[in-house]
Amino acid sequence: MHPSERFLAPNTILTGVPLKQLIDAKLVGLIAESFAAVDANFDVQAFTLAASRGLESFELKDRARHIAHALNQQLPKDIGRACELVIQSFGSKLEVTQDYGLAPMFYMPHSEWIGRYAVADFENGMRANYELTQRYTAEFSIRPFIIEHETDCLQALETWCQDPNPHVRRLVSEGTRSRLPWAMRLKNIQVEPTLSLPLLEQLKDDPELYVRRSVANHLGDIAKDHLELVLETCKRWLAESAAMSDRARAKNRRWVIRHALRYPAKKGHPAALKIRLAAK
């Protein structure tokens, strides 16, 4: 049994129980075990001591960052080799897109490591993001790659739009959201949303609601800065849906439009209200 499968986590956030308590000394031990299994040179004792020292004094994200720093001290200096070991240390991929609870938080320190230490090696770092998102999420760790390697990253994400794994396809949309909650802003995309819109065009009719919801949320983010662009996009998508012979696909498209415009509609924006009404 992989150490990630022995990571005890509830199905949902429990009232009165801080989420940071999941990132504890037990998790450190399990991560150490997962790396020792793939790297004979991994110093379990040194990692455990460094990662556990002062851990309880940190909040959630800082705990993951603290463990990632300790991990980086034990991994090879060659980023490509380090990424390979990180990937080899991973457990099984998620087989569902919902109801998997908080167990994937096992990989929160791995996400921090990729986002902080693997950016200098674009190809290997992106491969680590690709594998991570199929087990946890890479929507946070991929953002430094978008900032540092914008053109190459967006090109890679364009190919990922066709990936058979829904977690990868969702990452394309969620990872490029300019206003993703609890994440660093993607200022270039926020100013110039046409950088990410072509990705949404490919994903707007995705067979998975999991992906389509991300597309709608992404479009909703754009609307906060470029409402007219989003209104025109939704009008066009709505017109296209009217010509679809596949009724289920057309219905799904209209849901994306309604969900994307829910915030301006709540504020009473007339055009948003009109489009949402037409998309029912």
N, C-alpha and C positions, 0 to 999 in steps of 0.2 A: 504494500500500500504506500503510495506516494505521501510524503509529509503533508502536502496540501490537503489531502483527504482526512488527515487527523487534526486539522485546524478546526476547532469547535467555534462555530459562529451561529447566532440565531437567524431565523428566516427574515426578520425585520428589526428595525431599530426599536429597542425596548425603552419604555417610558422610565425616565430617571436613571438610565444607564448610559453614560457617555460613550460615544462610538470609539473614542481613543483607547478605551480599555481593551479593545481587540488587538491593538498593536502593543504587545507586552513581551515579557521575557520568554514566555512559552512560544510565541511566534518566532522570536529570534532563534530559539533552539531548533525549531522545525526548518527554518530557512538554512541554518548551518548544516543540518542533516542533508538537505536537498543538494547543496553544493558539494559537500564531502563525497556524495555518491557519484559525482561526475568529474571531480578534480582532486587528484591525490595530493596536490600541493596546498589545498585549501586548509588554512590553519583555523580549525573549529574553535579552539580555546581563545585565540587572540580575537577572532571575530565576535564571539559571544561576549567576551569581556568588554570590548569596545562598544558594541551595539547596545548592551544592557546598561552600561554606565550612565546614570542620570536620565534614563529613558522615562521614568515615571514623572519627571518634572516638566515634560514637554506636552503640548497639545497634539492633536491628531496628525496634522500634516508634518509638523516638526519631528514627530516620532518616526514617521516613515523616512523623512530626510536624514535623520540621525542614523538609522539602520543602513540606508543607502550609502552614506559616507563610510561607515565601518566596512561595508561590503566592498566598496571601491578600494579600500586599503589591502584587501586580500586577493582581488582579482588581478590578472595580468595587466601590465601597463599597455600592452598592445590592445587597442579597443576592439579590433575585429575578433581577436581570440577571446576577449572578455565577453563580448556579445554572444559568441558561440557557447560559452559556458553558461551564461544566463539562460539562453534558450534551452540548452540541454538539461538545465535544472528544473524546467517547468514540468508540471504534471499534465493530466489529461485536459483536453479542450472542453469547453462548455458545449453541451449537447442541446440546450434549449436557449430561448431568448427571453424567458421570463421565469419568475418563481424559483430562482436559484439562490435567493437569500443573500446573506452577507459573506458567505464563504469565499467568494473571489477576492475579498480584501486581503487575503493571504499575500497577494501580489502588489499591494500598494507600495511597499519599499522598492520592488523591482521597477515599478513605473517611475518612481523618483530617480532611480539610478539611470534608467534609459534617458529620461528627459534632461538630466544634468551632465552625465558623463559620456554618453554615446553620440552626442550631436556632431562631434568632430569627424566621425566616420559615417557619412550619410548612408551608404548602402547597407552596411551591417547594422547600423542603428535602426534603419527603417525595417529591416528584417526582424529585429527584436520587437519593434512596435507591432508588426504584422502578427507575430506569434502571441504577443501579450494580449492583444485585443480579443483573441479567441478564447481567453481564459479569465480576463478581468476587464479592463478597458484601457485604450491607449489615447483617449481623447485629451488627456492632460500631457502625457509624455511626448506626443507628436507635435505639440504646438511650438516648442523650440526649434524643431526641424523645419516647420513652415516659415518661421521667422528667419532662420539662418540660411535656409536652402529653398527659398520660396518657389522658384521656377521648377527645379527638379522635384520638389515634393508634390506640387500640384500635378505635375505630369505623372508621377507615380500613383497618386490618388485617382487620377482619371482611369488608369488601368484597373485599379481595385474596385471601381464601380461595377465591374463585371465578375468579381470574385464570387465563387459559389457559396462562400461562408457569409451569412447575414451579419455577423459581428464585424467583419471586415468592411462590408458595404456601409454599415451604419457609421463606422469610424470616419469614412470619407465625409459624410455630412456633419457629424457631431464634432469631429476634430477640427473642422474649418469654421465652426460657428464663431463669429467675431466677438459675441457677447456671452459665450458659454459661462454659466454660473460657476463661481469658485475657481475660475481659471484665468490665466493671463489673457489680456485682450490681444486680438490679432488686428492691429491698427491699420495695416495696409488693406486688409479685406474689409474692415469697417468703413474705410474711406472709399474703396473701390470694390463694391460687391460683385462686379462682373468677373472678379477672379474666382469666386466660388459658385456663381450661378450655373455655369456649364456643368458642374458636378451634380447640382440639384436637378437639372434637366434630365440627366441620365437616371436619377434615382426616384423621381417623383411617382413612378408607377411600379415601384419595387413590389414584388409579391408579398413581402413581409411588412406587417403593420409596424413592427419594431423599427424598420428603416424609414418607412413613410412618416412616422411620427417625428423622427429626427429632422427630416426634410422640412416638415411644417414648422417645427420649432426654429430651424435655421432661417427659414423665410420670415418668420416672425421677428427674429433678431434684426434682419436687414430692414424690416419695416420701421423699426425704431429710429433709423437714420435716413432711410430712403423710401419713404412710404409710397411715393408716386411710382417708383420703379416696381415695387411689389404689387401695387394695384394693377399696373399694366400687365405684369407677369401672370397674375391670377386671372385677369380677364382673358388672356390668351389661352391659358390652361383650361379655363372653363369652356371656351369656344371649341377647343380641341376635344374635350370630353363629350360634347354634344354630338360629335361626328363618329364617336366610337361605337363599333358593333358589339364589343364586349361590355355588357352592362355592369358586371362586377368591377371591371377595371375603371369604368366611368364613375361608378359610385365611389370607389376608393379615391379617385382623383378629386372629386368634389369634397370629400372629407378633408383631404390635405389643404385645399383652398380655405375651407371654413376654419380649420384649426389655425392656419397661418394668420388669418385676419381677426382672430378673436379679440385681441387687445385693442386695436384701433376701433373695432366695432363696439366694444364696451365703453369706449370714450365717446361714442356717438358719431364717429366719422361717417358722413352720408354715403360715400362711395364704398367704403368697407361694408357697411350694412347692406347696401344694395347687392354687392357681389355675393356676400354670404347668403342672402335670401335666394338669389338665383342658383346657388350651389346646393340647395337642399334636395 
